[in-house]
């Protein structure tokens, strides 16, 4: 042994010194040292122990690194249990690569069939969280990537569509129906609409429409000139075809958004006849040092859910919202300088923050407009308030003698000077949160209030 801690120690001391090497933290390892001699407790021995425990201890960097390696983690879990280090044992369990939440396990959840095996394992373990996560990631599940890939091919999509209907998954059924042969050949399907603009095939389409009782569609198919006149509209046959093909559907989406045809833009992404968007909570953080300078300072959005479940739909909805918000109510793009600032925010913090800043800007514009409108109409509101008070005055005065003495029979109308003073003071109005003063009435005032019926007879002065 070349360590300074071994100098002058007997063989028995050296054997007992092995009790210092512990996989707990340094302080506990020192407290649990068994039978160490004076040589072991020397400064050199303590430094050597701290170095060893700092590397190999329960919280040593090599130990934590080893917990990220498959199988090694399992051995370290056993070792942590052996030395009684519960904190390190729980940490190793959480970081186990092949545990319920391990990175290898979660990667395996994206593999077909292997995902189903993991679902059964989690179910038998009673780990509901891991089971639900694996079920949501199932490649051949209701919303799996393989399932959605099969839905892109007609005929196959028809079979997947019927399977979704059998399972009671209406959202997935609607998604699969977009590429089904049944939908493409329907009266407004992409193939049917394309046949209506082709000379010769339009006659066949008209006959089929007539046989199925679709008189309007039959007349549409016979009007070949009118069909070609509408060939570049958002609902034209070529637009419908482009919306179904990966790649050109992005072009169709961009054209729809730029033209303001948001319903068709959503259709090109979702490939469905409807899209459901639900938000649990939207919170605006407001600043109001004065009413004239009230503004939206922050925005929090929680639990946004879109059906059908498609990542492209989320991105597309954000793009549509952004394009919609940069245009004001007059149809003009918002302030160019502010738009440049927004673009810089998007480059620095991402597209989501860019959209949030646009929402805040729209909220501030609306808030400023409403406050300005309220200030301009304030004289009318004050006149309405006087009329409303006078309508209720007889009822208030009939309640008690105190109310009869406190309120006049009729409240006089406000003068123009008073109305203008209200208008002038309104922009400076502010809201402050202050504690209410501790107001306690004396005995005489309390008796008057009790006689007027404003407080209970049993009330007393504290």
C-alpha positions as CSV (number, residue, x, y, z in Angstrom):
1,X,0.0,0.0,0.0
2,X,1.6,3.3,-1.1
3,X,-1.0,5.6,0.6
4,X,0.2,7.8,3.4
5,X,-2.7,6.5,5.4
6,X,-1.1,3.1,5.4
7,X,2.2,4.2,6.9
8,X,2.8,2.6,10.3
9,X,-0.4,0.6,10.2
10,X,-0.6,-3.0,11.1
11,X,-2.2,-5.7,8.8
12,X,-5.2,-5.6,11.1
13,X,-5.5,-1.9,10.8
14,X,-5.3,-2.2,7.0
15,X,-8.1,-4.7,7.0
16,X,-10.2,-2.5,9.3
17,X,-9.4,0.5,7.1
18,X,-11.4,-1.1,4.3
19,X,-14.6,-0.1,6.3
20,X,-13.9,3.5,5.2
21,X,-14.5,2.9,1.6
22,X,-18.3,3.4,1.4
23,X,-20.7,4.3,-1.4
24,X,-22.6,6.8,0.7
25,X,-21.8,10.5,1.0
26,X,-18.4,11.5,2.5
27,X,-19.8,12.7,5.9
28,X,-21.8,9.5,6.5
29,X,-19.0,7.3,5.3
30,X,-16.7,9.0,7.9
31,X,-19.3,8.5,10.6
32,X,-19.7,4.8,9.8
33,X,-16.0,4.0,9.8
34,X,-15.5,1.0,11.9
35,X,-12.4,0.2,14.1
36,X,-10.2,2.8,12.4
37,X,-6.9,3.4,14.2
38,X,-5.2,6.7,14.9
39,X,-3.2,6.3,11.8
40,X,-6.4,5.9,9.8
41,X,-7.9,9.1,11.3
42,X,-4.9,11.2,10.4
43,X,-5.2,14.0,8.0
44,X,-3.8,12.0,5.1
45,X,-6.2,9.2,5.7
46,X,-9.2,11.5,5.7
47,X,-8.2,13.2,2.5
48,X,-7.7,9.8,0.8
49,X,-11.1,8.7,1.9
50,X,-12.8,11.9,0.7
51,X,-11.1,11.5,-2.7
52,X,-12.3,8.0,-3.0
53,X,-15.8,8.7,-1.8
54,X,-16.0,11.8,-4.0
55,X,-15.4,9.6,-7.1
56,X,-17.0,6.3,-6.2
57,X,-19.4,7.3,-3.4
58,X,-23.1,7.3,-3.6
59,X,-23.0,10.8,-5.1
60,X,-19.7,10.4,-6.9
61,X,-19.5,11.5,-10.5
62,X,-18.4,8.0,-11.7
63,X,-21.3,6.4,-9.8
64,X,-23.8,8.8,-11.3
65,X,-22.2,8.3,-14.8
66,X,-22.4,4.5,-14.3
67,X,-26.1,4.8,-13.5
68,X,-26.8,5.9,-17.1
69,X,-25.3,2.7,-18.5
70,X,-27.6,-0.4,-18.9
71,X,-26.9,-3.3,-16.6
72,X,-24.3,-1.3,-14.7
73,X,-27.2,0.7,-13.3
74,X,-28.8,-2.6,-12.0
75,X,-25.5,-3.5,-10.2
76,X,-25.3,0.0,-8.7
77,X,-28.9,-0.3,-7.5
78,X,-28.0,-3.5,-5.6
79,X,-24.9,-1.8,-4.2
80,X,-26.9,1.2,-3.0
81,X,-29.3,-1.2,-1.3
82,X,-26.4,-3.1,0.3
83,X,-24.9,-0.1,1.9
84,X,-28.4,1.3,2.9
85,X,-28.2,4.5,0.8
86,X,-31.9,5.0,0.0
87,X,-31.5,8.4,-1.7
88,X,-28.9,7.0,-4.2
89,X,-31.0,3.9,-4.7
90,X,-34.1,5.9,-5.7
91,X,-32.0,8.1,-8.0
92,X,-30.5,5.0,-9.7
93,X,-34.0,3.6,-10.2
94,X,-35.2,6.8,-11.8
95,X,-32.2,7.0,-14.1
96,X,-32.2,3.3,-15.1
97,X,-31.9,3.3,-19.0
98,X,-34.1,0.1,-19.1
99,X,-36.4,1.1,-16.3
100,X,-40.0,2.3,-16.9
101,X,-38.8,5.9,-17.6
102,X,-35.4,5.1,-19.1
103,X,-34.2,6.5,-22.4
104,X,-33.8,3.1,-23.9
105,X,-37.3,2.1,-22.8
106,X,-38.8,5.2,-24.2
107,X,-36.9,4.7,-27.5
108,X,-38.2,1.1,-27.7
109,X,-41.8,2.4,-27.3
110,X,-41.5,3.8,-30.9
111,X,-40.8,0.3,-32.3
112,X,-43.8,-1.7,-33.6
113,X,-44.8,-4.8,-31.6
114,X,-42.0,-4.1,-29.1
115,X,-44.3,-1.3,-27.9
116,X,-47.1,-3.8,-27.2
117,X,-44.8,-5.9,-25.2
118,X,-43.8,-2.9,-23.1
119,X,-47.4,-2.0,-22.6
120,X,-48.1,-5.5,-21.1
121,X,-45.0,-5.1,-18.9
122,X,-46.1,-1.7,-17.6
123,X,-49.6,-3.0,-17.0
124,X,-48.4,-5.9,-15.0
125,X,-46.1,-3.6,-13.0
126,X,-49.1,-1.3,-12.2
127,X,-47.3,1.7,-13.7
128,X,-50.3,3.6,-15.1
129,X,-48.2,6.6,-16.2
130,X,-45.7,4.5,-18.3
131,X,-48.6,2.4,-19.7
132,X,-50.5,5.4,-20.9
133,X,-47.3,6.9,-22.4
134,X,-46.5,3.7,-24.3
135,X,-50.1,3.4,-25.5
136,X,-50.0,7.0,-26.9
137,X,-46.7,6.2,-28.7
138,X,-47.8,2.9,-30.2
139,X,-46.7,3.1,-33.9
140,X,-49.7,0.9,-34.9
141,X,-52.1,2.5,-32.4
142,X,-54.9,4.8,-33.2
143,X,-52.6,7.8,-33.7
144,X,-49.4,6.0,-34.4
145,X,-47.0,7.1,-37.2
146,X,-47.4,3.8,-39.1
147,X,-51.2,4.0,-38.8
148,X,-51.2,7.5,-40.2
149,X,-48.8,6.4,-43.0
150,X,-51.2,3.6,-44.1
151,X,-54.0,6.1,-44.1
152,X,-52.3,8.0,-47.0
153,X,-53.0,5.2,-49.5
154,X,-56.5,4.7,-51.0
155,X,-58.0,1.3,-50.5
156,X,-55.7,0.6,-47.5
157,X,-57.1,3.8,-46.0
158,X,-60.6,2.4,-46.4
159,X,-59.7,-0.7,-44.3
160,X,-58.0,1.5,-41.6
161,X,-61.0,3.8,-41.7
162,X,-63.5,1.0,-41.0
163,X,-61.2,-0.3,-38.2
164,X,-61.3,3.1,-36.5
165,X,-65.1,3.1,-36.8
166,X,-65.2,-0.4,-35.2
167,X,-63.0,0.9,-32.3
168,X,-65.2,3.9,-31.8
169,X,-62.4,6.4,-32.7
170,X,-64.4,9.0,-34.6
171,X,-61.5,11.5,-34.8
172,X,-59.2,8.9,-36.4
173,X,-62.1,7.7,-38.6
174,X,-62.5,11.2,-40.0
175,X,-58.7,11.5,-40.5
176,X,-58.5,8.2,-42.4
177,X,-61.6,9.0,-44.5
178,X,-59.7,11.9,-46.2
179,X,-57.6,9.5,-48.4
180,X,-60.1,6.7,-48.7
181,X,-61.4,5.7,-52.1
182,X,-64.9,6.2,-50.8
183,X,-64.2,9.9,-50.1
184,X,-62.2,10.5,-53.3
185,X,-65.1,9.1,-55.4
186,X,-67.8,10.9,-53.5
187,X,-69.9,13.6,-55.2
188,X,-67.4,16.3,-54.0
189,X,-64.3,14.1,-53.9
190,X,-61.0,15.1,-55.5
191,X,-61.2,12.4,-58.3
192,X,-64.8,13.2,-59.0
193,X,-64.1,17.0,-59.3
194,X,-61.1,16.3,-61.5
195,X,-63.3,14.2,-63.8
196,X,-65.8,17.0,-64.1
197,X,-63.3,19.4,-65.7
198,X,-62.0,16.8,-68.3
199,X,-63.8,16.7,-71.6
200,X,-65.5,13.4,-72.0
201,X,-65.1,12.2,-68.5
202,X,-67.4,15.1,-67.3
203,X,-70.3,13.4,-69.1
204,X,-69.6,10.1,-67.3
205,X,-69.4,12.1,-64.0
206,X,-72.7,13.8,-64.8
207,X,-74.5,10.5,-65.5
208,X,-73.2,9.0,-62.2
209,X,-74.4,12.1,-60.4
210,X,-77.8,11.8,-62.0
211,X,-78.0,8.1,-61.1
212,X,-77.3,8.9,-57.5
213,X,-79.9,11.7,-57.4
214,X,-77.3,14.5,-57.2
215,X,-79.0,16.9,-59.7
216,X,-76.9,20.0,-58.8
217,X,-73.7,18.1,-59.1
218,X,-74.8,16.6,-62.5
219,X,-75.5,20.2,-63.8
220,X,-72.1,21.2,-62.5
221,X,-70.4,18.4,-64.4
222,X,-72.1,19.4,-67.6
223,X,-71.0,23.0,-67.3
224,X,-67.5,22.5,-68.5
225,X,-66.8,26.1,-69.3
226,X,-67.9,27.2,-65.8
227,X,-65.8,24.5,-64.2
228,X,-62.7,25.7,-66.1
229,X,-63.5,29.3,-65.1
230,X,-63.2,28.3,-61.4
231,X,-60.1,26.2,-61.8
232,X,-58.0,28.5,-59.7
233,X,-60.4,29.0,-56.9
234,X,-59.7,27.5,-53.4
235,X,-62.2,24.7,-54.0
236,X,-61.2,23.8,-57.5
237,X,-60.4,20.2,-58.5
238,X,-56.7,21.0,-58.8
239,X,-56.5,22.6,-55.4
240,X,-58.2,19.5,-53.9
241,X,-55.7,17.2,-55.7
242,X,-52.7,19.2,-54.5
243,X,-54.0,19.1,-50.9
244,X,-53.9,15.3,-50.9
245,X,-50.3,14.9,-52.2
246,X,-47.4,15.3,-49.7
247,X,-45.3,18.2,-50.8
248,X,-47.8,20.0,-53.0
249,X,-50.1,20.2,-50.0
250,X,-47.7,22.6,-48.3
251,X,-47.9,24.8,-51.4
252,X,-51.7,24.7,-51.3
253,X,-51.6,25.6,-47.6
254,X,-49.4,28.6,-48.2
255,X,-51.6,29.9,-51.1
256,X,-54.8,29.4,-49.0
257,X,-53.3,31.3,-46.0
258,X,-52.0,34.2,-48.2
259,X,-55.4,34.5,-49.8
260,X,-57.1,34.5,-46.4
261,X,-58.9,31.2,-47.1
262,X,-58.3,29.8,-43.6
263,X,-60.9,27.0,-43.8
264,X,-59.3,25.6,-47.0
265,X,-55.9,26.0,-45.4
266,X,-57.0,23.9,-42.4
267,X,-58.5,21.3,-44.8
268,X,-55.1,21.0,-46.6
269,X,-53.4,20.2,-43.4
270,X,-55.9,18.0,-41.6
271,X,-57.5,16.4,-44.7
272,X,-60.7,16.4,-42.7
273,X,-64.0,18.2,-42.9
274,X,-63.6,19.6,-39.3
275,X,-60.9,20.4,-36.8
276,X,-61.5,20.7,-33.1
277,X,-59.3,23.0,-31.0
278,X,-59.7,23.2,-27.2
279,X,-57.8,25.3,-24.7
280,X,-58.2,24.9,-21.0
281,X,-57.0,28.3,-19.9
282,X,-55.7,31.6,-21.4
283,X,-54.3,34.0,-18.9
284,X,-53.4,37.7,-19.6
285,X,-51.0,39.4,-17.2
286,X,-52.0,43.1,-17.2
287,X,-50.2,46.2,-16.1
288,X,-52.3,49.2,-15.1
289,X,-50.3,52.1,-13.5
290,X,-53.1,54.2,-15.0
291,X,-56.1,53.5,-17.2
292,X,-54.5,55.3,-20.2
293,X,-51.4,53.2,-20.0
294,X,-53.0,49.8,-19.3
295,X,-51.3,47.0,-21.3
296,X,-50.9,43.3,-21.6
297,X,-47.6,42.4,-20.1
298,X,-47.7,38.6,-20.4
299,X,-49.7,35.7,-21.8
300,X,-50.0,32.1,-20.6
301,X,-51.8,29.4,-22.5
302,X,-52.4,26.0,-21.0
303,X,-53.5,22.6,-22.4
304,X,-54.0,23.2,-26.1
305,X,-55.5,20.1,-27.7
306,X,-56.2,19.7,-31.5
307,X,-58.1,17.0,-33.2
308,X,-57.2,15.2,-35.4
309,X,-53.8,14.7,-33.8
310,X,-51.2,15.8,-36.4
311,X,-48.0,17.7,-35.8
312,X,-48.3,19.6,-39.1
313,X,-51.7,20.8,-37.9
314,X,-50.2,22.4,-34.8
315,X,-47.5,24.2,-36.9
316,X,-50.1,25.2,-39.5
317,X,-52.5,26.6,-37.0
318,X,-49.7,28.8,-35.6
319,X,-48.8,30.0,-39.1
320,X,-52.4,30.9,-39.8
321,X,-52.8,32.7,-36.4
322,X,-49.7,34.7,-37.1
323,X,-50.8,35.6,-40.6
324,X,-54.2,36.6,-39.2
325,X,-52.9,38.7,-36.4
326,X,-50.4,40.8,-38.4
327,X,-53.4,42.3,-40.2
328,X,-55.5,44.9,-38.3
329,X,-59.3,45.3,-38.5
330,X,-58.9,47.8,-41.5
331,X,-57.1,45.1,-43.5
332,X,-53.7,46.8,-43.2
333,X,-50.6,45.1,-41.9
334,X,-49.6,46.4,-38.5
335,X,-46.8,48.8,-37.8
336,X,-43.7,47.8,-39.8
337,X,-41.2,48.7,-37.0
338,X,-43.1,46.6,-34.5
339,X,-43.4,43.8,-37.0
340,X,-39.6,43.9,-37.3
341,X,-39.3,43.7,-33.6
342,X,-41.6,40.7,-33.6
343,X,-39.5,38.9,-36.2
344,X,-36.4,39.5,-34.1
345,X,-38.2,38.0,-31.1
346,X,-39.1,35.0,-33.2
347,X,-35.5,34.5,-34.3
348,X,-34.3,34.7,-30.7
349,X,-36.9,32.8,-28.8
350,X,-38.8,30.8,-31.4
351,X,-42.0,30.8,-33.4
352,X,-44.3,30.3,-30.3
353,X,-43.0,33.5,-28.6
354,X,-43.4,35.4,-31.9
355,X,-47.1,34.4,-31.9
356,X,-47.5,35.3,-28.3
357,X,-46.1,38.7,-28.9
358,X,-48.5,39.2,-31.8
359,X,-51.4,38.2,-29.5
360,X,-50.2,40.7,-26.9
361,X,-50.0,43.4,-29.5
362,X,-53.5,42.7,-30.7
363,X,-54.8,42.7,-27.1
364,X,-53.1,46.1,-26.4
365,X,-54.6,47.5,-29.6
366,X,-58.1,46.4,-28.5
367,X,-57.6,47.6,-25.0
368,X,-56.5,51.0,-26.1
369,X,-59.4,51.2,-28.5
370,X,-61.9,50.2,-25.9
371,X,-60.6,52.7,-23.3
372,X,-60.6,55.5,-25.8
373,X,-64.2,54.7,-26.8
374,X,-65.3,54.4,-23.2
375,X,-63.8,57.9,-22.4
376,X,-65.5,59.5,-25.4
377,X,-68.9,58.0,-24.5
378,X,-68.5,58.7,-20.7
379,X,-71.0,61.6,-20.7
380,X,-73.7,59.3,-22.1
381,X,-72.8,56.6,-19.5
382,X,-73.1,59.2,-16.7
383,X,-76.5,60.3,-17.9
384,X,-77.6,56.7,-18.0
385,X,-76.3,56.1,-14.5
386,X,-78.4,59.1,-13.2
387,X,-81.5,57.7,-14.8
388,X,-80.9,54.2,-13.4
389,X,-80.4,55.6,-9.9
390,X,-83.6,57.7,-10.1
391,X,-85.5,54.6,-11.1
392,X,-84.4,52.8,-8.0
393,X,-84.5,55.7,-5.6
394,X,-88.1,55.2,-4.4
395,X,-87.3,51.6,-3.4
396,X,-84.2,52.6,-1.5
397,X,-85.9,55.5,0.4
398,X,-88.8,53.2,1.4
399,X,-86.5,50.8,3.3
400,X,-86.0,53.0,6.4
401,X,-86.0,56.5,7.9
402,X,-82.2,56.6,7.6
403,X,-82.3,55.8,3.9
404,X,-85.1,58.5,3.5
405,X,-82.9,61.1,5.1
406,X,-79.7,60.0,3.3
407,X,-81.0,60.0,-0.2
408,X,-82.9,62.7,-2.1
409,X,-86.1,62.1,-3.9
410,X,-84.5,62.7,-7.3
411,X,-80.8,62.9,-8.2
412,X,-80.3,66.0,-10.3
413,X,-78.6,65.6,-13.7
414,X,-74.9,66.2,-13.9
415,X,-73.7,69.4,-15.4
416,X,-71.5,69.5,-18.4
417,X,-68.6,70.7,-16.3
418,X,-68.8,67.6,-14.1
419,X,-69.0,65.3,-17.1
420,X,-65.9,66.9,-18.6
421,X,-64.1,66.6,-15.3
422,X,-64.9,62.9,-15.2
423,X,-63.6,62.6,-18.8
424,X,-60.4,64.4,-17.9
425,X,-59.8,62.3,-14.8
426,X,-60.6,58.9,-16.3
427,X,-57.3,58.3,-18.1
428,X,-55.5,58.8,-14.7
429,X,-57.6,56.4,-12.8
430,X,-55.7,53.5,-11.3
431,X,-56.2,50.4,-9.2
432,X,-54.3,49.9,-6.0
433,X,-54.3,47.0,-3.5
434,X,-54.1,48.4,0.0
435,X,-55.3,47.0,3.4
436,X,-58.7,48.2,4.6
437,X,-58.4,50.5,7.7
438,X,-59.8,49.0,10.9
439,X,-62.9,51.1,11.3
440,X,-64.8,50.4,14.5
441,X,-68.0,52.4,15.3
442,X,-68.7,53.9,18.7
443,X,-71.8,53.0,20.7
444,X,-74.0,55.9,19.5
445,X,-73.2,55.3,15.8
446,X,-73.8,51.5,16.2
447,X,-77.3,52.2,17.8
448,X,-78.2,54.4,14.8
449,X,-77.1,51.7,12.4
450,X,-79.1,49.1,14.3
451,X,-82.2,51.4,14.3
452,X,-81.8,51.9,10.5
453,X,-81.5,48.1,10.0
454,X,-78.0,48.3,8.6
455,X,-76.5,45.9,11.1
456,X,-77.8,43.1,13.3
457,X,-79.3,43.9,16.7
458,X,-76.8,41.6,18.4
459,X,-73.8,43.5,17.1
460,X,-71.6,45.2,19.7
461,X,-68.6,47.4,19.8
462,X,-65.3,45.4,20.1
